[in-house]
Amino acid sequence: MTTYNLIENISKQHPASAPAIVAGDRVVTFGELFDLARPIAETIRQKNTLARSPRIGLHCPNGLDYIILSLGILLADACLVPLAEELTQDERDEIIKTTSLDFIVAGASCSSPWQERPAPPFTLTPCTTPTPQFPEAAFQSLNPAFIRFSSGTTGTSKGIVLSHQTLLARITAANEGLQLGPHDRVLWMLPMAHHFAVSIVLYLYAGSLTILEHSPLREDILATAEKHAATVIYGSPFHFALLSGDTSDFRWPSLRLPVATAAALPEITAHAFEKRFAKPLVQGLGIIEVGLSVLNLDAASEKPTSLGKALPAYDVRLADDQGHPVPEGTPGELQIRGPGLLDAYLVPWNPSPLTDGWFASGDLVVRDSDGYLTLVGRKKSVINIAGMKAFPEEIEAILNTHPEVKRSRVLGRDHPQMGQIPVAEIIPADPTSPPKPVVLQKHCRQHLSAYKVPLRFSFVDSLPLTASGKIKRT
């Protein structure tokens, strides 16, 4: 088993005096960042009595503390499992059980995520979990760094295992397109529990300055961009639609690369952003199992809704249901081959998740005559909500436990700002007295993250079913 540690490598390759993170008025250098993270790693090593690397869940608000605690966990040769802030206790418990966590690191909540203190306060709590549902020795042999769940819960998501070596290969390949370096200042607004591994880790590896912005107000976001002369912004279409509505005189002259990811980019948002800031909005395709493999670097103005082309390190192909290539202009499943693809699925354990080196993404894509790729839908049923994903089956399972619901179907509906929103069709237990939507929403909020709660309800006499009695979604 190799002991390569990507974070230890990053800590040695940049001048200690170089700025790494800006949080409010606080500038943290690379030297300070790792000086804060190392005592956390030492505490973990002292508390860990296992004869192996532990799996550690991280529950912490977005901000500087999240970065420091994550680095401390990874420096300790532990495997980091994000426990996102928006998860309900049921969802969190399911992740703890599925990953067989050994410890939970909990960062302190505070009124401001940028509160200045010498080091983040945290607790390290042992977990009592059942015997893993995966082979421990095989898991450890991967030199695991992260376990991620694509929906934020284990629902129908299998758990994606990424090693330190995989992360290095992945961020190196992504940076062939992004070209980040010490000259860059990246404005950050996304939830760290969903995007840390191949974004902030990449920025640190490249020596770029990461500027943290916690405010949801566009005036604050743009004021921060102006104050620090941000050169890169990486966000969801929701963020770019928000910024495009600004009417101030700020033109953002330092901006060189705005990247939209996490959801399909609406054409109206792309045009509005370019009109407002005179810079085309570059769309990319980021997949947890793959990383950033496709980017629209050359045709963002002419083809704003295109994903672009594969980055140099990757090969892509489009296939039909039988695995055969599809002709130009015909939707096919996007399959990807290259560096940094996932090491394994956790449950059920699958250390060979690729087919001849290819990963089948489940994304339906068309290729035009110039070779540019455009996302047209999902082969699977996942709903993409402002950069976060939800599975209809998970939401339906909660709705179906309500006594006034006989059966439900949840679908994603296109939304100009959010990408998609969840909507529900309900067969009421009593057709003469259907439940009130507000009652169903309250029921969902007790068990699901807020973004998964359906925003619209309709009541139907029946739902389309497959021959085997399963819900039909198309």
C-alpha positions in Angstrom: 0.0 0.0 0.0 1.4 3.3 -1.0 1.5 6.2 1.4 1.5 9.1 -1.1 -0.3 12.1 0.4 -1.4 14.8 -2.0 -2.0 17.4 0.7 1.5 16.8 2.2 2.9 17.3 -1.4 1.0 20.6 -1.8 2.3 21.9 1.6 5.9 21.6 0.3 5.6 23.2 -3.1 4.6 26.8 -2.4 6.4 29.6 -0.6 5.2 29.8 3.0 4.6 33.6 2.6 2.4 33.3 -0.5 -1.3 34.0 0.1 -3.5 31.0 -0.1 -6.9 32.0 1.2 -8.8 35.3 1.6 -11.7 35.2 4.1 -13.2 38.6 4.7 -10.4 40.8 5.9 -8.2 37.9 6.8 -5.4 36.7 4.4 -4.0 33.3 5.2 -0.7 32.3 3.7 0.3 28.8 2.6 2.6 28.6 5.6 -0.2 29.7 8.0 -2.7 27.4 6.4 -0.7 24.2 7.0 0.5 25.4 10.4 -3.2 25.4 11.4 -3.9 22.1 9.8 -1.0 20.1 11.2 -2.1 20.1 14.9 -5.5 18.8 13.7 -3.7 15.9 11.9 -1.7 15.2 15.0 -4.8 15.1 17.2 -6.4 12.6 14.8 -3.3 10.4 14.8 -3.2 10.4 18.6 -6.9 9.5 18.9 -6.8 6.8 16.3 -6.0 3.4 17.8 -6.9 1.5 14.7 -4.2 -0.4 12.8 -5.3 1.3 9.6 -6.3 4.7 8.2 -9.6 5.9 9.7 -12.6 7.2 7.8 -13.6 10.6 9.2 -16.9 12.5 8.5 -16.6 16.3 8.4 -19.6 18.4 9.6 -18.7 22.0 9.4 -20.1 25.3 8.0 -18.8 26.6 4.7 -15.7 28.8 5.1 -12.1 28.9 6.2 -12.6 26.4 9.0 -13.9 23.8 6.6 -10.7 24.1 4.5 -8.4 23.9 7.5 -10.2 20.9 9.0 -10.3 19.1 5.6 -6.6 19.6 5.2 -5.9 18.3 8.7 -8.0 15.2 8.1 -6.2 14.4 4.8 -2.7 15.2 6.3 -3.5 12.5 8.9 -3.8 9.9 6.1 -7.5 9.6 6.9 -10.3 9.3 4.4 -12.5 12.4 4.3 -16.3 11.9 4.1 -18.2 15.2 3.8 -21.4 15.5 5.9 -23.0 18.5 4.3 -24.7 21.1 6.4 -28.1 20.7 4.7 -28.4 17.0 5.5 -31.1 15.9 7.9 -30.1 13.6 10.7 -31.7 10.7 8.9 -29.5 11.4 5.8 -26.4 11.9 7.9 -27.0 8.7 9.8 -27.3 6.8 6.6 -23.9 8.0 5.3 -22.3 7.2 8.7 -23.7 3.7 8.5 -22.8 3.1 4.8 -19.3 4.3 5.1 -18.7 2.7 8.5 -17.2 6.0 9.8 -14.6 5.8 12.6 -14.8 9.4 13.7 -16.7 12.6 13.1 -15.0 16.0 13.1 -17.4 18.7 13.9 -16.5 22.3 13.3 -18.0 25.0 15.5 -20.9 27.0 14.1 -20.5 30.8 14.5 -22.3 33.9 13.4 -19.7 34.7 10.8 -17.9 32.0 8.8 -14.9 34.4 8.7 -14.5 34.9 12.4 -10.8 35.3 13.3 -9.3 32.9 15.6 -5.8 31.2 15.8 -7.2 27.8 14.9 -10.7 26.4 14.3 -12.3 24.8 17.3 -13.6 21.3 16.6 -14.6 18.0 18.3 -13.4 14.6 17.3 -16.0 12.0 18.2 -15.6 8.2 17.8 -18.4 6.4 15.9 -19.9 3.0 16.7 -20.9 1.5 13.3 -21.6 -2.0 12.1 -19.2 -4.1 10.2 -18.4 -2.5 6.8 -20.4 -3.6 3.8 -17.2 -3.5 1.8 -13.8 -5.4 2.2 -11.7 -3.3 4.6 -8.3 -4.5 3.3 -9.2 -3.8 -0.4 -10.5 -0.4 0.5 -7.4 0.5 2.4 -5.2 -0.7 -0.4 -6.5 2.1 -2.6 -4.9 4.8 -0.4 -8.3 6.5 -0.2 -8.6 10.2 0.3 -12.4 10.9 -0.2 -15.7 9.1 -0.3 -18.4 11.1 -2.0 -22.1 10.5 -2.6 -23.5 12.1 -5.7 -26.9 12.9 -4.1 -25.7 13.9 -0.7 -27.2 10.7 0.7 -26.7 7.0 0.1 -30.2 6.6 -1.4 -29.4 5.0 -4.8 -26.0 6.5 -4.9 -23.2 4.0 -4.5 -20.5 6.1 -2.8 -17.5 7.1 -4.9 -14.0 6.4 -3.6 -11.1 8.6 -4.7 -7.5 8.0 -3.8 -4.7 10.6 -3.3 -3.2 9.5 -6.6 -6.5 9.8 -8.4 -7.0 13.3 -7.1 -3.6 14.3 -8.3 -4.2 12.9 -11.8 -7.6 14.5 -11.9 -6.6 18.0 -10.9 -3.6 17.9 -13.2 -5.7 17.0 -16.2 -8.4 19.6 -15.4 -5.7 22.3 -15.2 -4.6 21.6 -18.7 -7.8 23.4 -19.6 -8.2 25.9 -16.7 -4.5 26.9 -16.7 -4.7 28.1 -13.1 -1.5 29.4 -11.5 -0.1 31.7 -8.8 -1.3 34.7 -10.9 -4.9 33.7 -10.4 -7.4 34.8 -7.7 -10.4 32.5 -7.7 -13.7 33.7 -6.3 -15.5 30.9 -4.4 -19.2 30.7 -3.6 -20.1 27.0 -3.8 -20.8 24.6 -1.0 -17.5 23.1 0.0 -19.0 19.7 1.1 -20.0 19.2 -2.6 -17.1 20.7 -4.5 -14.0 20.8 -2.3 -12.0 17.8 -3.7 -11.4 18.9 -7.3 -11.8 22.7 -6.9 -10.2 24.1 -3.7 -7.6 21.3 -3.7 -6.8 22.2 -7.3 -6.5 25.9 -6.5 -4.1 25.1 -3.7 -2.1 22.7 -5.9 -1.8 25.4 -8.6 -0.8 28.1 -6.1 -3.8 30.2 -6.8 -5.4 32.5 -4.2 -8.9 31.4 -3.2 -11.3 34.2 -2.2 -14.1 33.1 0.0 -17.5 34.9 -0.3 -20.3 33.9 1.9 -22.9 36.5 1.0 -25.7 35.5 -1.4 -26.1 39.1 -2.5 -24.7 40.0 -5.9 -23.7 43.4 -4.6 -21.4 41.8 -2.0 -20.1 39.2 -4.5 -19.1 41.9 -7.0 -17.7 44.1 -4.3 -15.4 41.2 -3.3 -14.5 40.5 -6.9 -13.5 44.2 -7.4 -11.6 44.5 -4.1 -9.4 41.5 -4.8 -9.3 41.7 -8.6 -10.7 38.2 -9.0 -9.5 36.5 -12.2 -11.6 33.3 -12.1 -15.1 32.5 -10.9 -16.4 29.0 -10.7 -20.1 28.6 -10.1 -23.5 27.3 -11.1 -25.8 28.9 -13.7 -27.8 30.2 -10.7 -24.9 32.4 -9.6 -24.3 33.7 -13.1 -28.0 34.6 -13.6 -27.8 36.5 -10.3 -24.7 38.4 -11.3 -26.0 39.3 -14.7 -28.8 41.3 -13.2 -26.3 43.8 -11.7 -26.8 47.4 -12.9 -23.7 49.1 -11.3 -20.8 50.5 -13.3 -18.4 47.7 -12.3 -17.1 46.0 -15.5 -14.8 43.4 -13.8 -11.7 44.0 -16.0 -9.6 41.4 -14.1 -11.9 38.5 -15.0 -10.3 36.1 -17.4 -12.3 32.9 -16.9 -15.9 32.5 -15.7 -16.8 28.8 -15.5 -20.4 27.5 -15.3 -20.8 23.9 -14.1 -23.1 21.7 -12.0 -26.2 22.2 -14.2 -27.0 22.9 -17.8 -26.4 26.5 -18.8 -29.5 28.3 -20.1 -28.7 30.3 -23.2 -30.4 33.4 -21.8 -28.0 33.3 -18.8 -25.0 32.9 -21.0 -26.0 35.9 -23.2 -26.9 38.1 -20.2 -23.6 37.5 -18.5 -21.5 38.1 -21.6 -23.5 41.3 -22.3 -23.0 42.5 -18.7 -19.3 41.7 -18.3 -18.0 41.5 -21.9 -16.7 38.0 -21.1 -18.1 34.7 -22.5 -19.4 32.3 -19.9 -17.5 29.0 -20.3 -19.5 25.9 -19.6 -17.9 22.7 -18.3 -19.0 19.2 -17.4 -17.9 18.1 -13.9 -18.8 14.5 -12.8 -17.9 13.2 -9.4 -16.6 9.9 -10.9 -14.5 11.7 -13.4 -13.8 15.3 -12.5 -13.7 18.1 -15.1 -13.2 16.5 -18.4 -15.1 18.7 -20.9 -14.8 22.5 -21.2 -16.1 25.0 -23.8 -12.9 27.1 -24.1 -13.1 28.0 -27.8 -16.7 28.5 -28.7 -18.3 30.0 -25.6 -19.7 33.0 -27.5 -20.8 31.2 -30.6 -22.2 28.1 -28.8 -22.9 29.2 -25.3 -25.0 26.1 -24.3 -22.3 23.7 -25.5 -20.2 21.7 -23.0 -17.4 22.2 -25.5 -14.8 19.5 -26.2 -12.9 17.0 -24.2 -9.8 18.4 -22.4 -6.5 17.1 -23.9 -6.1 14.2 -21.4 -9.5 12.7 -22.1 -11.2 10.7 -24.8 -15.0 10.9 -25.2 -17.5 8.9 -27.2 -21.3 8.8 -27.6 -23.1 5.5 -27.5 -26.6 4.1 -27.8 -28.2 1.6 -25.5 -26.4 -1.2 -27.2 -23.0 0.5 -26.8 -22.8 1.4 -30.5 -21.5 4.9 -31.7 -24.3 7.3 -32.6 -24.2 9.6 -35.6 -23.7 13.3 -35.5 -26.7 15.2 -34.1 -28.1 12.1 -32.4 -28.3 11.9 -28.6 -26.0 9.2 -27.1 -24.7 8.5 -23.6 -21.4 10.3 -22.9 -18.6 7.9 -22.1 -15.2 9.1 -20.9 -11.8 7.7 -20.7 -8.7 9.3 -19.1 -6.8 10.1 -15.9 -8.4 10.5 -12.5 -11.5 8.3 -12.9 -12.9 6.9 -9.7 -11.1 4.1 -8.0 -14.2 2.2 -6.8 -17.8 2.2 -5.8 -18.2 1.6 -2.1 -21.6 -0.1 -1.7 -22.1 -2.5 -3.3 -18.3 -2.8 -3.5 -17.0 -2.5 -7.0 -13.2 -1.9 -7.5 -13.6 -2.3 -11.3 -16.3 0.3 -12.2 -15.0 1.0 -15.7 -15.6 -0.9 -18.9 -12.3 -1.2 -20.9 -11.3 2.0 -19.2 -14.5 3.9 -20.1 -16.9 5.5 -17.6 -20.5 5.6 -18.7 -21.8 9.0 -17.4 -25.6 8.6 -17.8 -25.6 12.0 -19.6 -27.3 12.2 -23.0 -25.3 14.4 -25.3 -25.2 15.3 -29.0 -22.1 16.2 -31.0 -22.4 18.8 -33.8 -20.5 19.0 -37.1 -17.7 20.9 -35.4 -17.3 18.3 -32.7 -18.8 20.3 -29.9 -20.9 18.5 -27.3 -24.2 19.6 -25.9 -26.1 18.1 -23.0 -29.7 17.2 -23.8 -30.8 15.2 -20.8 -30.1 12.4 -18.3 -30.2 8.7 -19.0 -30.9 8.2 -15.3 -33.6 10.0 -13.3 -31.4 12.2 -11.2 -32.7 15.8 -10.7 -30.0 18.6 -10.8 -31.1 21.5 -8.5 -28.8 24.5 -8.5 -25.7 22.3 -8.6 -26.9 19.7 -6.1 -28.4 16.4 -7.1 -31.5 14.5 -5.8 -32.9 11.1 -6.7 -36.7 11.0 -7.3 -36.9 7.5 -5.6 -35.6 9.0 -2.4 -38.2 11.8 -2.3 -41.0 9.4 -3.3 -40.1 7.1 -0.4 -40.7 9.9 2.0 -43.9 11.1 0.4 -45.3 7.6 0.4 -45.0 7.3 4.2 -47.6 10.1 4.6 -51.0 8.6 5.5 -52.8 10.7 3.0 -50.6 9.6 0.1 -51.3 6.3 -1.8 -48.4 6.7 -4.3 -46.2 9.4 -5.7 -44.0 10.2 -8.6 -41.3 12.9 -8.5 -39.9 14.5 -11.6 -37.5 17.3 -12.4 -38.8 20.3 -14.3 -36.6 22.8 -16.0 -36.2 26.1 -14.2 -34.4 29.2 -15.7 -32.4 29.9 -12.6 -32.2 26.6 -10.6 -31.6 24.3 -13.6 -34.3 22.0 -12.4 -36.8 21.8 -9.5 -38.5 18.8 -8.1 -42.3 18.4 -8.7 -44.5 15.7 -7.4 -47.6 13.9 -8.7 -49.7 12.4 -6.0 -52.4 9.7 -5.9 -54.3 10.7 -2.7 -55.4 8.0 -0.3 -58.8 9.7 -0.3 -59.5 11.2 -3.8 -62.3 13.3 -2.3 -60.0 15.0 0.2 -56.4 15.3 -1.1 -53.7 16.5 1.3 -52.7 20.1 1.2 -49.3 20.8 -0.5 -48.1 22.7 2.6 -48.7 19.6 4.7 -46.7 17.4 2.3 -43.9 19.9 2.2 -43.7 20.0 5.9 -43.6 16.2 6.0 -40.7 16.2 3.5 -38.7 18.8 5.3 -38.7 16.6 8.4 -36.7 13.9 6.5 -35.1 15.6 3.5 -32.7 18.5 2.7 -34.6 21.6 1.8 -33.5 21.6 -1.8 -35.1 18.1 -2.3 -38.6 19.2 -1.1 -41.0 19.3 -4.1 -42.0 22.9 -5.0 -45.2 21.9 -6.9 -47.8 19.2 -6.3 -50.5 17.9 -8.6 -53.1 15.2 -7.8 -53.8 12.4 -10.2 -56.0 9.3 -10.4 -53.1 7.0 -11.6 -49.4 7.0 -12.4 -47.7 5.4 -15.5 -46.1 2.1 -14.5 -43.7 -0.3 -16.2 -44.7 -3.9 -16.8 -43.1 -4.9 -13.5 -45.1 -2.2 -11.6 -42.3 0.3 -11.3 -42.8 4.1 -11.8 -42.3 5.1 -15.4 -40.5 8.4 -15.7 -40.6 9.1 -19.4 
